[in-house]
Amino acid sequence: MAQPARKMVGPEKLEPELPDRSRKILDLLSAGMDSLEPSVIQNLVGNLVRLGEIADEFSRPEMQALLREVAGAGSSLRGLIAEIKELQETGTMDALLELGSTLQAMKDSLTPGVVAGVLRQLVNALAMLDRIQAFRGDRLVEGMVAALKEAVGENKDKSPQGLLSILRQLNNPEARKGLSIFASFLQKLPAHLN
């Protein structure tokens, strides 16, 4: 049999002698590789190529900057994770998810007619607030609230008054004026409700 042509300049160099343990490991790896089927080797090589591509992605300056940012934000991320865990443990997360689902269902159910109706009501409410403001209704409401607070405070620890005592209070000009305004209001209300 012919041997391949080799250019021999000196004595043939042999592989360096490996320690016994290294030789056994090398023999084991070699035996393992020899026992693999071609499809397994092809899959292994494909995974190694993908691993090399991933390593290449991680070596890009943008990726390294992102990794440095993530490392710097570690304490913030830990805090966020703790907050989310607490929300899950207290059941708040479930409530928030349910609220989100409800809002999404409401959003999905909005039709042009519904939107137009809501906008019409909003415009009417704004017009009414404008009329109240022009009439100085804010002062009227504040006055009513203040008078109610004062009346409740005056009668808090008192026993209920008798009918004659209430009628005697009508002799007070301020009480009669308030009652007249209220009676006039009651007379005019039905016309505005129709």
C-alpha positions as CSV (number, residue, x, y, z in Angstrom):
1,M,0.0,0.0,0.0
2,A,1.2,3.4,-0.8
3,Q,1.6,5.9,1.9
4,P,0.7,9.5,1.5
5,A,3.5,11.7,0.4
6,R,5.0,13.6,3.2
7,K,7.8,16.0,3.2
8,M,10.0,14.9,5.9
9,V,12.8,17.1,6.9
10,G,13.7,15.6,10.1
11,P,12.6,12.7,12.2
12,E,8.8,12.4,12.5
13,K,7.4,14.2,15.5
14,L,5.1,12.3,17.7
15,E,2.3,13.7,19.8
16,P,3.5,14.8,23.2
17,E,2.9,12.3,25.9
18,L,-0.1,13.1,28.0
19,P,-0.4,12.2,31.7
20,D,-2.3,9.0,32.3
21,R,-5.4,10.8,33.6
22,S,-5.6,13.2,30.7
23,R,-5.1,10.3,28.2
24,K,-8.1,8.5,29.8
25,I,-10.3,11.6,29.6
26,L,-9.3,12.1,26.0
27,D,-10.0,8.5,25.2
28,L,-13.4,8.7,26.9
29,L,-14.4,11.8,24.9
30,S,-13.1,10.2,21.7
31,A,-15.1,7.0,22.4
32,G,-18.2,9.2,23.1
33,M,-17.9,11.1,19.9
34,D,-17.4,7.9,17.9
35,S,-20.6,6.4,19.3
36,L,-22.8,9.4,18.3
37,E,-25.0,9.1,15.3
38,P,-24.6,11.8,12.6
39,S,-27.9,13.4,13.4
40,V,-26.9,13.9,17.0
41,I,-23.5,15.4,15.9
42,Q,-25.3,17.7,13.5
43,N,-27.7,18.8,16.2
44,L,-24.8,19.4,18.6
45,V,-22.9,21.4,16.0
46,G,-26.0,23.5,15.3
47,N,-26.4,24.2,19.0
48,L,-22.7,25.2,19.2
49,V,-23.2,27.6,16.2
50,R,-26.3,29.1,17.9
51,L,-24.3,29.4,21.2
52,G,-21.5,31.2,19.2
53,E,-24.1,33.6,17.7
54,I,-25.6,34.4,21.1
55,A,-22.1,35.0,22.5
56,D,-21.5,37.3,19.5
57,E,-24.7,39.2,20.3
58,F,-23.6,39.6,24.0
59,S,-20.3,41.0,22.8
60,R,-21.9,43.9,21.0
61,P,-21.4,47.3,22.8
62,E,-25.2,48.0,22.9
63,M,-25.8,44.7,24.6
64,Q,-23.0,45.2,27.1
65,A,-24.4,48.7,27.9
66,L,-27.9,47.2,28.4
67,L,-26.4,44.5,30.7
68,R,-24.6,47.2,32.7
69,E,-27.9,49.1,33.1
70,V,-29.7,46.0,34.2
71,A,-27.0,45.2,36.7
72,G,-27.2,48.8,38.0
73,A,-31.0,48.6,38.3
74,G,-30.8,45.4,40.3
75,S,-32.0,46.9,43.5
76,S,-34.9,48.6,41.8
77,L,-35.9,45.4,40.1
78,R,-35.7,43.5,43.4
79,G,-38.0,46.1,44.9
80,L,-40.4,45.9,42.0
81,I,-40.5,42.1,42.3
82,A,-41.2,42.4,46.0
83,E,-44.0,44.8,45.3
84,I,-45.5,42.5,42.7
85,K,-45.2,39.5,45.1
86,E,-47.0,41.5,47.8
87,L,-49.8,42.5,45.4
88,Q,-50.2,38.8,44.5
89,E,-50.2,37.7,48.1
90,T,-52.8,40.2,49.2
91,G,-55.0,39.5,46.2
92,T,-54.7,43.0,44.9
93,M,-53.1,41.8,41.7
94,D,-56.2,39.7,41.0
95,A,-58.5,42.7,41.6
96,L,-56.4,44.8,39.3
97,L,-56.5,42.2,36.6
98,E,-60.2,41.9,37.0
99,L,-60.6,45.7,36.8
100,G,-58.5,45.7,33.6
101,S,-60.7,43.0,32.1
102,T,-63.8,45.0,33.0
103,L,-62.4,48.2,31.5
104,Q,-61.4,46.3,28.4
105,A,-65.0,44.8,28.1
106,M,-66.4,48.4,28.6
107,K,-64.1,49.7,25.9
108,D,-65.0,46.8,23.5
109,S,-68.8,47.5,24.1
110,L,-68.6,51.2,23.3
111,T,-70.5,51.9,20.1
112,P,-70.7,55.2,18.3
113,G,-74.2,55.7,19.7
114,V,-73.1,55.1,23.3
115,V,-70.1,57.4,22.8
116,A,-72.4,60.1,21.3
117,G,-74.8,59.7,24.2
118,V,-72.0,60.0,26.8
119,L,-70.6,63.1,25.1
120,R,-74.1,64.7,24.9
121,Q,-74.6,64.1,28.7
122,L,-71.1,65.5,29.3
123,V,-71.9,68.7,27.3
124,N,-75.2,69.1,29.1
125,A,-73.5,68.7,32.5
126,L,-70.9,71.3,31.5
127,A,-73.6,73.7,30.3
128,M,-75.5,73.2,33.6
129,L,-72.3,73.9,35.6
130,D,-71.8,77.0,33.5
131,R,-75.4,78.2,34.4
132,I,-74.8,77.4,38.1
133,Q,-71.6,79.4,38.0
134,A,-73.3,82.3,36.2
135,F,-76.0,82.3,38.9
136,R,-73.3,82.1,41.6
137,G,-74.7,78.7,42.5
138,D,-71.5,77.7,44.1
139,R,-72.2,80.3,46.8
140,L,-75.7,79.0,47.1
141,V,-74.6,75.4,47.6
142,E,-71.8,76.5,50.0
143,G,-74.3,78.6,52.0
144,M,-76.8,75.7,52.2
145,V,-74.1,73.4,53.5
146,A,-72.9,75.9,56.0
147,A,-76.5,76.6,57.2
148,L,-77.1,72.9,57.5
149,K,-73.9,72.3,59.5
150,E,-74.8,75.2,61.9
151,A,-78.4,73.9,62.3
152,V,-77.2,70.4,63.1
153,G,-74.7,71.7,65.6
154,E,-77.4,73.8,67.4
155,N,-79.8,70.9,67.7
156,K,-77.3,68.1,68.3
157,D,-77.8,67.6,72.1
158,K,-81.3,69.1,72.3
159,S,-84.5,67.2,72.5
160,P,-87.0,67.6,69.6
161,Q,-89.0,70.8,69.7
162,G,-92.7,70.9,70.0
163,L,-95.0,72.2,67.3
164,L,-95.7,75.5,69.2
165,S,-92.0,76.1,69.7
166,I,-91.4,75.6,65.9
167,L,-94.3,77.9,65.1
168,R,-92.9,80.6,67.4
169,Q,-89.6,80.4,65.4
170,L,-91.6,81.5,62.4
171,N,-92.0,85.0,64.0
172,N,-88.3,85.5,63.3
173,P,-88.0,87.6,60.1
174,E,-84.9,85.5,58.8
175,A,-86.9,82.2,59.3
176,R,-89.9,83.6,57.4
177,K,-87.6,84.9,54.6
178,G,-86.0,81.4,54.2
179,L,-89.4,79.7,54.3
180,S,-90.7,82.1,51.7
181,I,-87.8,81.3,49.4
182,F,-88.3,77.6,49.9
183,A,-92.1,77.9,49.3
184,S,-91.4,79.9,46.1
185,F,-88.9,77.3,45.0
186,L,-91.4,74.4,45.6
187,Q,-94.1,76.3,43.5
188,K,-91.7,76.8,40.5
189,L,-90.1,73.4,40.6
190,P,-92.8,71.4,38.8
191,A,-92.8,73.7,35.8
192,H,-89.1,73.2,35.3
193,L,-89.3,69.4,35.7
194,N,-91.7,69.1,32.8
